[in-house]
Amino acid sequence: MSIYKIKDFDPDYKNHSNDPDIKGMSMYAGTEKIGSVNDILVDDEGKFRYLVIETGGWILGKEVLLPIGYARIDYMGKRVYADTLTKSQVEALPEFTNDMSIDYDKEEQVRGVYRSGMPSMQQKTPAANGVGYAGAASAPGTINTPGQIDLDAGYAGYDRDTYGYDQDPELYGLNEQNHPNLKLYEERLIAGKSRQKTGEAVISKRVETETANASVAVDKERVIVERIPVNSGAVVTPGEANFQSGEVARMDVYEEVPEFHKEAFVREEVRVSKVVDQETATAQEQLRREELDVDTEGVPVVKHT
């Protein structure tokens, strides 16, 4: 999990929130003013994790990190309170600088200091058997000297790979009591699209029957008998005439027989596909937005931020 200055995370963050900007607000520990809020640090998701506070009222020029759950924000008074913050904690906290890289180890140093001041999370001296807070090998984030934290001790059985901010709700949890804000809502028109079935195309084939006519020319043979007239009364030579009965002349006669049959062939080929036609759909709606109405009596000075 990385930590960013809010300006680096979202350069236009002031226009993306309806809440007043916390940066520049006065910082109080109880009723004592100790400095001001110089910056805000957020995580990868843009969630508030720390306030960078300048503690000139206690330690001149020292900037330290205050977990957002430790803060109580008064938007109307433009103040931020850390009711349980002590001077000894500020002295033990590592100093924050603009070029500092905030990693897991740096955060553990900060968390160890604040955990030491929480009644429900008081650090304990390691027992003789070596078992400390919540079963850790020793007390979590044991403070050896001011500003020095024993990170090897571990805390509640997690490490840099398993830690999540939700494991420290006392440090990072937000609530309406300590972090009040007035949310102004407005409606916006969201354009989206969904895919739905509007019909179905069924492609099939059927058999049509029709009567077809075909013709073919066939040859048929027939016998033609011709009688050829001769000169009547012509005399033949003796012995030329041979009269006998039963003489036969034979001739084969043929004819062609037509043959018809059916055969199937490919008449045409059909290819089925589909294409997407795009069109623009528009909608018009009446959108609502909440605005503030400030009613005053007399001539009070009202400053809008």
Buried (B, 14 or more C-beta within 10 A) or exposed (E): BEBBBBEEBBEEBEEEEEBBBBBEBBBBBEEEEBBBBBBBBBBEEEEBBBBBBBBBBBBEEBBBBBBBBBBBBBBEEBBBBBEBBBBEBBBBBBBBEEEEEBEBEBBBBBBBBBBBBBEEBEBBEBEEEEEBBBEBBBBBBBBEEEEEBBBEBBBBEBEEEEBEBEBBEEBBBBEEEBBEEEEEEEEEEEEEEEEEEEEEEEEEEEEEEEEEEEEEEEEEEEEEEEEEEEEEEEEEEEEEEEEEEEEEEEEEEEEEEEEEEEEEEEEEEEEEEEEEEEEEEEEEEEEEEEEEEEEEEEEEEEEEE
